[in-house]
Amino acid sequence: MKRENLHQPFEICFSELDESQLKEHDHTFFELVYILSGTGIQWINNNKFPYHDGHLFMITPGDIHSFDIHTTTKFVYIKFNDIYIHSAVFGAENIQRLEFILHRPGCILRNQTDKLLVKPMIEAIIREYVNRNIYSSEIITQLINTIVIVVARNIAMFLPEQIDENSEEKSLNILQ
């Protein structure tokens, strides 16, 4: 099984695939995968989730995953590591909560309003990345920060009620 590494705080990649090129693999970093177009199945830790346009998946370090592509799919990958999560942008008080809630499989955009919010942000990241205008890097960083917070909100909104501050702390200790 292939293991990918990331040697910078974040990286953006794009691909358009007719068939899966990567079989099961894992990484040492977080990865947001946005589906611009296409359909198929995302396999993650022996669970399968159908995907289509507008789906956003969070893959956490150590997750074993792959995609089974049914129709030509355009992917946007936003890869980021712990250095990025622990940057001053999120604030120390939010880091533990953020790390805990980012460990949820399946499409993470469950709130329709946020689906409408994320799509233009992904499109803006693509434009900034391709055009590389002045301050593009700073704009991309801010857009990624916003998407990560929207992801955290969507996951937090659908956490089971029995999870509270104490269970969150216990889960974090186990994960660490």
ChimeraX commands (.cxc) that place a marker at each C-alpha (Angstrom):
marker #1 position 0.00,0.00,0.00 radius 0.5
marker #1 position 1.29,3.44,-0.92 radius 0.5
marker #1 position 1.75,6.12,1.76 radius 0.5
marker #1 position 1.87,9.79,0.78 radius 0.5
marker #1 position 3.63,12.57,2.71 radius 0.5
marker #1 position 3.30,16.35,2.63 radius 0.5
marker #1 position 6.37,18.51,3.21 radius 0.5
marker #1 position 4.72,21.93,3.39 radius 0.5
marker #1 position 1.80,23.36,5.40 radius 0.5
marker #1 position -0.68,22.93,2.53 radius 0.5
marker #1 position -0.85,21.95,-1.12 radius 0.5
marker #1 position -3.55,22.20,-3.79 radius 0.5
marker #1 position -3.91,19.66,-6.60 radius 0.5
marker #1 position -6.41,19.07,-9.40 radius 0.5
marker #1 position -7.17,16.01,-11.48 radius 0.5
marker #1 position -9.69,14.79,-14.01 radius 0.5
marker #1 position -9.92,11.01,-14.12 radius 0.5
marker #1 position -11.92,8.45,-16.08 radius 0.5
marker #1 position -10.79,5.60,-13.85 radius 0.5
marker #1 position -9.12,5.21,-10.50 radius 0.5
marker #1 position -5.36,5.52,-10.73 radius 0.5
marker #1 position -4.62,5.25,-7.02 radius 0.5
marker #1 position -5.63,2.08,-5.30 radius 0.5
marker #1 position -5.96,1.92,-1.52 radius 0.5
marker #1 position -3.48,4.26,0.11 radius 0.5
marker #1 position -3.09,6.49,3.13 radius 0.5
marker #1 position -1.28,9.70,4.04 radius 0.5
marker #1 position 0.38,11.46,6.92 radius 0.5
marker #1 position -1.74,14.60,6.38 radius 0.5
marker #1 position -5.35,15.80,6.17 radius 0.5
marker #1 position -6.94,16.01,2.74 radius 0.5
marker #1 position -10.13,17.74,1.64 radius 0.5
marker #1 position -11.39,16.25,-1.63 radius 0.5
marker #1 position -14.01,18.33,-3.46 radius 0.5
marker #1 position -15.91,16.81,-6.37 radius 0.5
marker #1 position -16.36,19.43,-9.11 radius 0.5
marker #1 position -18.12,16.93,-11.37 radius 0.5
marker #1 position -18.54,13.20,-11.82 radius 0.5
marker #1 position -19.89,10.22,-9.92 radius 0.5
marker #1 position -18.54,7.17,-8.17 radius 0.5
marker #1 position -17.77,5.66,-4.79 radius 0.5
marker #1 position -15.28,6.78,-2.20 radius 0.5
marker #1 position -13.90,3.93,-0.09 radius 0.5
marker #1 position -12.55,4.94,3.30 radius 0.5
marker #1 position -11.55,2.50,6.04 radius 0.5
marker #1 position -13.67,-0.28,4.46 radius 0.5
marker #1 position -16.76,1.96,4.23 radius 0.5
marker #1 position -18.19,3.19,0.95 radius 0.5
marker #1 position -19.81,6.53,0.22 radius 0.5
marker #1 position -21.33,7.48,-3.14 radius 0.5
marker #1 position -20.14,10.81,-4.51 radius 0.5
marker #1 position -21.31,13.35,-7.06 radius 0.5
marker #1 position -20.88,17.05,-7.88 radius 0.5
marker #1 position -20.51,19.24,-4.82 radius 0.5
marker #1 position -19.49,16.53,-2.36 radius 0.5
marker #1 position -16.61,17.27,-0.01 radius 0.5
marker #1 position -14.73,14.51,1.78 radius 0.5
marker #1 position -12.25,14.83,4.64 radius 0.5
marker #1 position -9.53,12.23,4.75 radius 0.5
marker #1 position -7.52,12.23,7.96 radius 0.5
marker #1 position -3.98,10.92,8.54 radius 0.5
marker #1 position -3.90,7.14,8.46 radius 0.5
marker #1 position -7.28,6.72,6.72 radius 0.5
marker #1 position -7.05,4.00,4.07 radius 0.5
marker #1 position -9.02,5.18,1.05 radius 0.5
marker #1 position -9.54,5.04,-2.69 radius 0.5
marker #1 position -12.07,6.16,-5.31 radius 0.5
marker #1 position -14.08,3.92,-7.63 radius 0.5
marker #1 position -14.89,6.26,-10.53 radius 0.5
marker #1 position -18.14,5.64,-12.43 radius 0.5
marker #1 position -18.16,8.76,-14.66 radius 0.5
marker #1 position -15.30,11.14,-15.49 radius 0.5
marker #1 position -14.58,13.01,-12.28 radius 0.5
marker #1 position -12.90,16.37,-11.65 radius 0.5
marker #1 position -11.28,16.41,-8.22 radius 0.5
marker #1 position -9.84,19.30,-6.21 radius 0.5
marker #1 position -7.50,18.21,-3.42 radius 0.5
marker #1 position -6.58,20.52,-0.56 radius 0.5
marker #1 position -3.90,18.83,1.50 radius 0.5
marker #1 position -2.76,20.23,4.84 radius 0.5
marker #1 position -0.78,18.96,7.79 radius 0.5
marker #1 position -0.66,19.41,11.55 radius 0.5
marker #1 position 1.58,22.45,11.13 radius 0.5
marker #1 position -1.23,24.14,9.25 radius 0.5
marker #1 position -3.86,23.11,11.83 radius 0.5
marker #1 position -1.65,24.34,14.69 radius 0.5
marker #1 position -0.92,27.68,13.02 radius 0.5
marker #1 position -1.97,30.82,14.84 radius 0.5
marker #1 position -4.90,31.18,12.43 radius 0.5
marker #1 position -7.15,28.82,14.39 radius 0.5
marker #1 position -6.10,29.78,17.91 radius 0.5
marker #1 position -4.92,27.35,20.55 radius 0.5
marker #1 position -8.36,27.06,22.19 radius 0.5
marker #1 position -9.95,25.76,18.97 radius 0.5
marker #1 position -7.27,23.29,17.88 radius 0.5
marker #1 position -8.32,20.33,20.04 radius 0.5
marker #1 position -11.99,20.69,19.11 radius 0.5
marker #1 position -11.07,21.07,15.44 radius 0.5
marker #1 position -8.85,17.97,15.43 radius 0.5
marker #1 position -11.57,15.90,17.08 radius 0.5
marker #1 position -14.37,16.90,14.74 radius 0.5
marker #1 position -12.25,16.50,11.61 radius 0.5
marker #1 position -12.21,12.72,12.14 radius 0.5
marker #1 position -15.60,12.00,10.48 radius 0.5
marker #1 position -16.03,9.95,7.25 radius 0.5
marker #1 position -18.39,10.55,4.31 radius 0.5
marker #1 position -19.50,13.74,2.61 radius 0.5
marker #1 position -19.15,16.39,5.26 radius 0.5
marker #1 position -21.29,19.12,3.73 radius 0.5
marker #1 position -24.70,18.27,5.12 radius 0.5
marker #1 position -25.95,21.82,5.51 radius 0.5
marker #1 position -27.34,23.08,2.15 radius 0.5
marker #1 position -26.40,26.68,2.92 radius 0.5
marker #1 position -22.78,25.64,3.44 radius 0.5
marker #1 position -22.77,23.64,0.19 radius 0.5
marker #1 position -23.69,26.88,-1.57 radius 0.5
marker #1 position -20.93,28.69,0.37 radius 0.5
marker #1 position -18.12,26.19,-0.31 radius 0.5
marker #1 position -18.53,25.83,-4.09 radius 0.5
marker #1 position -17.60,29.45,-4.95 radius 0.5
marker #1 position -14.71,29.29,-2.46 radius 0.5
marker #1 position -13.33,26.19,-4.23 radius 0.5
marker #1 position -13.77,27.95,-7.58 radius 0.5
marker #1 position -11.95,31.02,-6.20 radius 0.5
marker #1 position -9.07,28.83,-4.97 radius 0.5
marker #1 position -8.78,27.34,-8.45 radius 0.5
marker #1 position -8.75,30.80,-10.09 radius 0.5
marker #1 position -6.17,32.16,-7.65 radius 0.5
marker #1 position -3.99,29.07,-8.00 radius 0.5
marker #1 position -4.07,29.14,-11.80 radius 0.5
marker #1 position -3.70,32.92,-12.25 radius 0.5
marker #1 position -1.14,33.47,-9.47 radius 0.5
marker #1 position -1.81,37.18,-9.11 radius 0.5
marker #1 position -0.38,39.38,-6.40 radius 0.5
marker #1 position -1.52,38.14,-2.96 radius 0.5
marker #1 position -2.90,34.92,-4.47 radius 0.5
marker #1 position -1.15,32.84,-1.83 radius 0.5
marker #1 position -2.64,34.89,1.00 radius 0.5
marker #1 position -6.13,34.73,-0.53 radius 0.5
marker #1 position -5.84,30.95,-0.99 radius 0.5
marker #1 position -4.74,30.59,2.64 radius 0.5
marker #1 position -7.75,32.57,3.87 radius 0.5
marker #1 position -10.15,30.60,1.68 radius 0.5
marker #1 position -8.74,27.30,2.95 radius 0.5
marker #1 position -9.06,28.55,6.55 radius 0.5
marker #1 position -12.70,29.40,5.91 radius 0.5
marker #1 position -13.43,26.04,4.29 radius 0.5
marker #1 position -11.85,24.18,7.21 radius 0.5
marker #1 position -14.04,26.13,9.66 radius 0.5
marker #1 position -17.16,25.45,7.52 radius 0.5
marker #1 position -16.22,21.75,7.54 radius 0.5
marker #1 position -15.81,21.83,11.32 radius 0.5
marker #1 position -19.20,23.50,11.67 radius 0.5
marker #1 position -20.92,20.90,9.47 radius 0.5
marker #1 position -19.40,18.04,11.40 radius 0.5
marker #1 position -20.11,19.63,14.79 radius 0.5
marker #1 position -23.77,20.23,13.83 radius 0.5
marker #1 position -24.28,16.50,13.30 radius 0.5
marker #1 position -22.31,15.06,16.22 radius 0.5
marker #1 position -24.32,12.69,18.40 radius 0.5
marker #1 position -25.84,14.40,21.42 radius 0.5
marker #1 position -24.12,12.05,23.83 radius 0.5
marker #1 position -20.75,13.53,22.87 radius 0.5
marker #1 position -19.85,16.29,25.29 radius 0.5
marker #1 position -16.72,18.15,26.40 radius 0.5
marker #1 position -15.56,15.17,28.51 radius 0.5
marker #1 position -15.99,12.56,25.79 radius 0.5
marker #1 position -14.24,14.90,23.36 radius 0.5
marker #1 position -11.24,15.12,25.68 radius 0.5
marker #1 position -11.14,11.32,26.13 radius 0.5
marker #1 position -11.31,10.81,22.35 radius 0.5
marker #1 position -8.51,13.29,21.81 radius 0.5
marker #1 position -6.31,11.50,24.33 radius 0.5
marker #1 position -6.92,8.21,22.53 radius 0.5
marker #1 position -6.19,9.77,19.13 radius 0.5
marker #1 position -2.98,11.37,20.36 radius 0.5
marker link #1:1,2 radius 0.2
marker link #1:2,3 radius 0.2
marker link #1:3,4 radius 0.2
marker link #1:4,5 radius 0.2
marker link #1:5,6 radius 0.2
marker link #1:6,7 radius 0.2
marker link #1:7,8 radius 0.2
marker link #1:8,9 radius 0.2
marker link #1:9,10 radius 0.2
marker link #1:10,11 radius 0.2
marker link #1:11,12 radius 0.2
marker link #1:12,13 radius 0.2
marker link #1:13,14 radius 0.2
marker link #1:14,15 radius 0.2
marker link #1:15,16 radius 0.2
marker link #1:16,17 radius 0.2
marker link #1:17,18 radius 0.2
marker link #1:18,19 radius 0.2
marker link #1:19,20 radius 0.2
marker link #1:20,21 radius 0.2
marker link #1:21,22 radius 0.2
marker link #1:22,23 radius 0.2
marker link #1:23,24 radius 0.2
marker link #1:24,25 radius 0.2
marker link #1:25,26 radius 0.2
marker link #1:26,27 radius 0.2
marker link #1:27,28 radius 0.2
marker link #1:28,29 radius 0.2
marker link #1:29,30 radius 0.2
marker link #1:30,31 radius 0.2
marker link #1:31,32 radius 0.2
marker link #1:32,33 radius 0.2
marker link #1:33,34 radius 0.2
marker link #1:34,35 radius 0.2
marker link #1:35,36 radius 0.2
marker link #1:36,37 radius 0.2
marker link #1:37,38 radius 0.2
marker link #1:38,39 radius 0.2
marker link #1:39,40 radius 0.2
marker link #1:40,41 radius 0.2
marker link #1:41,42 radius 0.2
marker link #1:42,43 radius 0.2
marker link #1:43,44 radius 0.2
marker link #1:44,45 radius 0.2
marker link #1:45,46 radius 0.2
marker link #1:46,47 radius 0.2
marker link #1:47,48 radius 0.2
marker link #1:48,49 radius 0.2
marker link #1:49,50 radius 0.2
marker link #1:50,51 radius 0.2
marker link #1:51,52 radius 0.2
marker link #1:52,53 radius 0.2
marker link #1:53,54 radius 0.2
marker link #1:54,55 radius 0.2
marker link #1:55,56 radius 0.2
marker link #1:56,57 radius 0.2
marker link #1:57,58 radius 0.2
marker link #1:58,59 radius 0.2
marker link #1:59,60 radius 0.2
marker link #1:60,61 radius 0.2
marker link #1:61,62 radius 0.2
marker link #1:62,63 radius 0.2
marker link #1:63,64 radius 0.2
marker link #1:64,65 radius 0.2
marker link #1:65,66 radius 0.2
marker link #1:66,67 radius 0.2
marker link #1:67,68 radius 0.2
marker link #1:68,69 radius 0.2
marker link #1:69,70 radius 0.2
marker link #1:70,71 radius 0.2
marker link #1:71,72 radius 0.2
marker link #1:72,73 radius 0.2
marker link #1:73,74 radius 0.2
marker link #1:74,75 radius 0.2
marker link #1:75,76 radius 0.2
marker link #1:76,77 radius 0.2
marker link #1:77,78 radius 0.2
marker link #1:78,79 radius 0.2
marker link #1:79,80 radius 0.2
marker link #1:80,81 radius 0.2
marker link #1:81,82 radius 0.2
marker link #1:82,83 radius 0.2
marker link #1:83,84 radius 0.2
marker link #1:84,85 radius 0.2
marker link #1:85,86 radius 0.2
marker link #1:86,87 radius 0.2
marker link #1:87,88 radius 0.2
marker link #1:88,89 radius 0.2
marker link #1:89,90 radius 0.2
marker link #1:90,91 radius 0.2
marker link #1:91,92 radius 0.2
marker link #1:92,93 radius 0.2
marker link #1:93,94 radius 0.2
marker link #1:94,95 radius 0.2
marker link #1:95,96 radius 0.2
marker link #1:96,97 radius 0.2
marker link #1:97,98 radius 0.2
marker link #1:98,99 radius 0.2
marker link #1:99,100 radius 0.2
marker link #1:100,101 radius 0.2
marker link #1:101,102 radius 0.2
marker link #1:102,103 radius 0.2
marker link #1:103,104 radius 0.2
marker link #1:104,105 radius 0.2
marker link #1:105,106 radius 0.2
marker link #1:106,107 radius 0.2
marker link #1:107,108 radius 0.2
marker link #1:108,109 radius 0.2
marker link #1:109,110 radius 0.2
marker link #1:110,111 radius 0.2
marker link #1:111,112 radius 0.2
marker link #1:112,113 radius 0.2
marker link #1:113,114 radius 0.2
marker link #1:114,115 radius 0.2
marker link #1:115,116 radius 0.2
marker link #1:116,117 radius 0.2
marker link #1:117,118 radius 0.2
marker link #1:118,119 radius 0.2
marker link #1:119,120 radius 0.2
marker link #1:120,121 radius 0.2
marker link #1:121,122 radius 0.2
marker link #1:122,123 radius 0.2
marker link #1:123,124 radius 0.2
marker link #1:124,125 radius 0.2
marker link #1:125,126 radius 0.2
marker link #1:126,127 radius 0.2
marker link #1:127,128 radius 0.2
marker link #1:128,129 radius 0.2
marker link #1:129,130 radius 0.2
marker link #1:130,131 radius 0.2
marker link #1:131,132 radius 0.2
marker link #1:132,133 radius 0.2
marker link #1:133,134 radius 0.2
marker link #1:134,135 radius 0.2
marker link #1:135,136 radius 0.2
marker link #1:136,137 radius 0.2
marker link #1:137,138 radius 0.2
marker link #1:138,139 radius 0.2
marker link #1:139,140 radius 0.2
marker link #1:140,141 radius 0.2
marker link #1:141,142 radius 0.2
marker link #1:142,143 radius 0.2
marker link #1:143,144 radius 0.2
marker link #1:144,145 radius 0.2
marker link #1:145,146 radius 0.2
marker link #1:146,147 radius 0.2
marker link #1:147,148 radius 0.2
marker link #1:148,149 radius 0.2
marker link #1:149,150 radius 0.2
marker link #1:150,151 radius 0.2
marker link #1:151,152 radius 0.2
marker link #1:152,153 radius 0.2
marker link #1:153,154 radius 0.2
marker link #1:154,155 radius 0.2
marker link #1:155,156 radius 0.2
marker link #1:156,157 radius 0.2
marker link #1:157,158 radius 0.2
marker link #1:158,159 radius 0.2
marker link #1:159,160 radius 0.2
marker link #1:160,161 radius 0.2
marker link #1:161,162 radius 0.2
marker link #1:162,163 radius 0.2
marker link #1:163,164 radius 0.2
marker link #1:164,165 radius 0.2
marker link #1:165,166 radius 0.2
marker link #1:166,167 radius 0.2
marker link #1:167,168 radius 0.2
marker link #1:168,169 radius 0.2
marker link #1:169,170 radius 0.2
marker link #1:170,171 radius 0.2
marker link #1:171,172 radius 0.2
marker link #1:172,173 radius 0.2
marker link #1:173,174 radius 0.2
marker link #1:174,175 radius 0.2
marker link #1:175,176 radius 0.2
view
